[in-house]
Amino acid sequence: MVTTTPGGLAGFRTVLAIPGVTPLVLLALVARIPASAAAITLTLHVVLTLDLGYAAAGAVGAASTIGMAVGAPLLGRVVDRRGLRPVLVLTSASAAVFWSVAHLLGYPALLVGALLAGALGMPVYSVIRQSLAALVPEEHRRPAFSLDSMSVEVSYIVGPALGSLLVIGLGSTAATWAVGAGWVASGIAFWVLDPRTRAGSATDDDGPPPSVRSWLDRRLLGALLATSAAVLVVFGTELSVIASVQEAGPVYAIALVNAVWCLSSIAGGFLYGTARRSYPVFALVALLGVATLPVALGGVWWSFALLLVPAGLMCAPALAATSEAVSRLAPEAARGVVTGLHGSAITLGAAAGTPLAGVLVDVASPAVAVVAVGTLGVATAGVAALLAGAHTTEPPHPGVAAAPTVRTCGWISPRRARSASRCPARRRAPRPGGCSGG
């Protein structure tokens, strides 16, 4: 779907002027730091403190990933039915318990603890995106989710570096306590802010939730598949580049290359947010896969920094587009569940991309791994587009307001006019009254 919004910085200014958005964006920037530091902290704890190697550390990461994939939609359902604060109490308590004792656990107990902590982990990414979708009118969500993607990149510059420094400099005990304190502080901050998680136009708060079959159609499945494809490309490329740079460069090279990649993604998110029009999510994900392929040509370590710039420029736009597409397809009464499914799609993409690249690095080379994940990302984006295009004549999901309809790449957005069967090229409907403001 292609939509137009004010170009340049006007789009960002419009979004940040909406009551509740600016404090949410600032909180998101800080709250994601413990989330991005958690994985490297556990990894280095297993490798350096427990002395069990990277395979054992990967198993802990996988257990946490499985827990998050299962828990995110379930916690989203609780947000839909009970609001955000009960979830914050549960997940903050879970984080406090796990991170306060993680350094004392033996490896089997740590595996179980990581699984449970993942399932009961604070869904910080999902909550932020759900709140943005509730606060920001649909026509302004592209710059809003672009800001969100840029925030993620900043957190991934700061968080892993901070976690590594804490483990290496102060030890696992201090590092796990610090991460746990960060999680609890984030929960308290979200409790105080209490951002809106449903648009004001929703009128069925006390009614029964919509049936899953009413909103989990091929359009949403296609958007979720595209999300997993984008994340698979990013995480598979990350591991491949680490393997290449670790062999070819000095000890600081990985951090420098990662910083260039993240800064390129921030620049891409900024350009995407200031553009006057949106672009089809499937095309953006496919372009991310194509832009990743030249990374396979890297030689000396600094060449990877240069080759990652095109891929970085496409990273934030592709991820922002998936968030925008999923938010557009989510009915208000099930927005928490749908946003949780989006988080699960991100988690599963990471869980698939990292081991796939790792196997290919071991049996072939990092270059082969880059080509494989890039090609797979392009192919999966194509499959997702075909899957979503199969329901171009369906009516909108219950609870999703009608709005402009535009054909793009065979897929028709759910922002459609009431008479979807006639499928006009462009029809406007009144904007929902309660979708803006705080």
N, C-alpha and C positions, 0 to 999 in steps of 0.2 A: 504494500500500500504506500502511496505517495501523498504526503500532506505538506502544506505550506505553513510556515510560521515566520514571525519577524526575523530577519537576518541579522548578522553581526552580533554585537553584545546585547542588543535589545531583547533577544530571546532569554538570555541568562538573567537580565535585570527583571524581566517580567516574572520569571519563575521565583526569583529570590524575594520579590515584593509580595508574594502570596503569604498571608499570615501562617506562621508555623513552619515554613520551608527552610528559612535561613538557620534557625536553631537546630533543625533536624540534620541539615547538611553538615554543620559544624560538629555536632555530636557524632555523626557517622564517621567523620574523618578521624576522630579520636577513638571511638569505640571499636573500630576495626583493627586497631594496632594489636591488642592482645589476641584477637582472633588470628591475625596473620603471623604472630609470633609463636602460637601454640605448637604448630607442627614441627618447626625446627627445634623448639625446646625439647619436645619429647624425643625427637630423633637423636639429638646429641646426648640426651640423658641415657638412652639405651646404648648408644655407641661408646660414649666416653665413660660414663659412670658404671653401667652394668656390664660394659665390655662384651657385648653380644653381636656386634657387627650390624651392617646396614640391612641385611635380610630380615633380621629380627626387628629392627626399627621400622622397616617397611610393613611388617605384619601389624605392628601397633597402629601405624597410620591407616592401614586398611580397615582395622577394627573400628577406629574412630569414624572413618568414612562411611562404613556400612551403617553405623549407628545414626549418623547425621542424615543419610538418605532415607532411613526409615522414620526417624523422628520428626523431620521438618514438616511433612504434610500433616502429621498427627497434632503437632503443636499449633500449626496453622488452623486446624479445625477448632482447637480450644480458643484461639484468638477470635475466630468467627463467632463462637457461641458465648464465650465468657469475657471477652475483652483481653487486652494486652497484659494488664497488671498481674493476673494470676499466673500467666506464663513466665513473667519476669521473676516472680517469687520462686517458682519451681526451679527454673534454670539457674538462677543466681545461687540458690542453695546447693544445687548439684555441682556447680563449678567450685564453690567454696570447699565442699567436701573432697572432691576428686583432687584438685590442685594442691590442697593442703597435705594430702597423704601420698601423692603420686611418687615422691622420692623415696618413700618407705616401702613401696610395694615390690614384691618379687615379680619376675617377668610374667608368669601365668596370671597373677592377680592384676598386673598392669594391663594385660590384654583385655581382660574382662572389664576393668575399670574404664579403659578407653572406649570400649563398645557402649557401655552404659552412659558415660559422659557425653559421647557423641549423640546418642538418642535423646538425652535430656539437655543437650547444649543450647545455649541461648541462640536463637535464630536471628542473629544480628543483621545479616545480609537480607534475609527475607523480610524482617520487620521494617527495615529502612525502605525497601522497594515497595512494600505494601502501603506504607504511610505516604510515600511520594505519589503513588497511584490514587490514594484517597484524597490527598490535598490538592493535586495539580489537575486542572482540566485536561482532557485528552489531547487537545490541540497543542498543548505546551509540554507534553511529557517527553518529547525528544530532547530538548535542552536539559530537562530535569534529570533524565536517566543518563545523559552525557556527563553531567556533574557527578552523578553517582559513580559512574565508571572511572572518572578521573580520581575520585576519592579513593576507590579501591587501589589504583596504581600507587598513590602516595603511601597508603598503608603498607603495601608490599615492598616499598623501598625502605620504610622505617622498621616495620615489625620483625621480619626475619633477621635483619642486622642486629636489632636490639636483643632478640632472643639468643642469638649466637654469642654476643658479648656477655650476656648475663651468665650463660652456662660456662663459658670458657673462663671468664674473669672471676665470677663469684661462686660457681658450682651449681649443681642441679637443685639443691634445696632452695637457695635464694631465687633461682630462676623460676622454679615452679610456683613458689609463693608469690612472686611478682606477677606472673601471668594470671594466677588465680585472683589476686587483688585487682588486677585490671578488669577481669570479667565481672567481678562483683561491683566495682565502681561503675562499669558500663550499665549494669542492671539497675543500679540506684539512679543513675542519670536518666535512663529511659523511664523509670518510674516517675521521677519528678516531671519530666517533659510530657509524658503520657501522650505521644503523638496519635493523631487520629488514624485509625486503621480501616475505616469505612467512609465512603462519601456520604455527605449529608442527604443525598437524594434517596438513600436506601430507606424503604418503608416497611420492610418485613423483618425487622430485628427480632421480634418475638415469635415469628412464625417458624414452621418447620424448614430445615435447610433444603435447598433444591436437590433433586436426585442427581447422582453423579452422571447418569446418562444424558442429562439435560445440558451439560456443559463440557464433558470430556469427549469431544468429537475429534475428527481428523485434523481440523484446523489447529486446535490446541496441541494435539500430539505432534503435528508437524513443527510447531513453534518450539516445543520442548526438545524434539530431536535436533533441531537446528542449534539450540542452546548447548546440548551435549557435544555436538560436532565442533562448535567454536572452542569450547573448553578443552576438548580432546586435543585439538591442534595446539593450543597454547601450552598445555602441560607437557605434551609429548615433545614439543620443540624445546621447552625449558630443560628437560632432562638431557636431551641430545646435545644442546649447547653446553651444558655443564660438563658433560663427558668430554666434549671436544676441547673446551677451554682449559679444563683441568690438566689435560695432557700437554697442551701447547703453550700455556701462558704462566705467568707468575701467580703467586698466591692471591693477589688482589684483583686479578683479571676478571674472575667471575662476578665480583661485586660491581666492577666498572661496566662490564657488558650488560649486566642486569639493569643497572641504573639507566644506561642509554636506551634500552628496550622499554623500560617503564616510562621514561620521559617522552619517548616517541609515542607511546600509547596515550599519554596525557595530551600531547599535541593533537593527536588524531581525534580524541574525544572533544577537545575544544573546537576544532574545525567542524566536526559533525554537529555539535551543538549550536554553532553560529550559522550553519547553512540554512538556506531558506526553505528547504524541502527535506522530507524523509525519503528513505530508499528501502526497497524490499529487503527484509531481514535475510532471506535465503541468498540473495545476491551478495550481501555484505559478508556473510559467513563463507561463501564460496571464494570471494576475493581474499579473505583472510588466509584460506588454504593456499591459494595461488601465490600470494605475497610471501608465504613462508618457504616455498620451494627453493628460492635462491640461497637460503641459509646453508643448504647442503654443499655449496661451493666454497665455504669458508676454509681458510688455511691457518695463517697466523692468528693469534687470539684477537687482535684488534679488528680483523676483517669481519668477525662475527658481529661486533658492535655496529659496523656499517651495514651489513646485510640484514640485520634485524630491524633497521629503521622502517622499511616498507611494511613489514609484518606488524610492527608496533603501531604504525599509523592506522592500521585496520583493526587492531585489537579492541580498543575501547568502543569505536563505532559499532562493531559487530555485537559486542556484549550489551551495549545500550539498546540496540535495536531488538534483541531478544527480550529484554525486560519490557520494552514498550509494547511489543507484540503480545506477550503473555498478559500484561496488565489490561490490554484492550479486550482480550477474550475472557477475562474473569468476571463473572457476575458478582455483584456486591455481596450477596449472602454467602458466597463461597470464596471470597477473595483470599482469605488466609490460607485455605487449602491449596488453591491454585498457585499462590506465591510460594508455598512450601514445596509444591511439586517442581516449580522452577528451580528452587534451591537444590532439590534432589537431582534434577537434571544436570545442574552444574557439578554437583558432587560426583555423579556417575561418570560424567565426561572426564573429570580429573582422575577418577579411579581407573578408567579404561586407558587414558592417554599415557600415564606414567609407566605402568607395567609393559604396555605394548612397545613403547620406545626403549625401555630397559632391555627387553628381550632382543630387540633388533640391534641395539648397541652391542650386546654381548655376542650375538651370533654373526653379525655382519659389521656394521660401522655406524657411527653417529649420522653420517650423511644419508645412509639408507633409511635410518629411523626418521629423519626430517622429511624425506621424500614420501615415506609411507604415511605419516600422520597428515601431511599436507594434502596428499591425494585422497586419503580417506575422508578428510574434512570436506573437500570439494564434492566427492561422491555422496556423502551423507547429506549435505545441503541440498543436492539435487533430489535425493529421495524424499527429504522433508518437504520440498516444494511440491513434488508430485502428490504426496500424501495430503498436504493442506489443500491443494487445488481440487481434490476429489469432491469437496463439499462446498463448491462455490455457489450453489443455489439454496443452501439451507438458510432458515431465518436466524436472526441473532439469538445469542444465548439469553435466557431469562435473566432480567436484571441488568443487561447491558443496554444502555441507551442508544437509540438510533442517532446517526450523524452522517457526515458525507460518505459516499460510496465511490471508490475508485478502483478500476481494474488494474492489476499489476502482475505481470508474469503468470497469468492464468489463475491467480488467487484473488479472491474478493474479501476485503477486510470485513470484520463484523460491524464496523461502523457503517451500517447500511440503512437505507430508508425503510419505511414500514413495508412497502411492497417490494420485497426482495425478489419475487418471482419475475417481475418485469426487468429487474437488474438494470436500472438506468445508469448511464455513464457517470453522472454526478448529481446527487440530490442532497439538499440540505434540510436538516430538521433542527428544531430549537435546541439550544444547549441546555442540558440538565441544570436546574436552578441551584442545586446544592453541591456542585462539584468544584467550586472554587472557594478560596478563603479558608480561614482557620476553623 
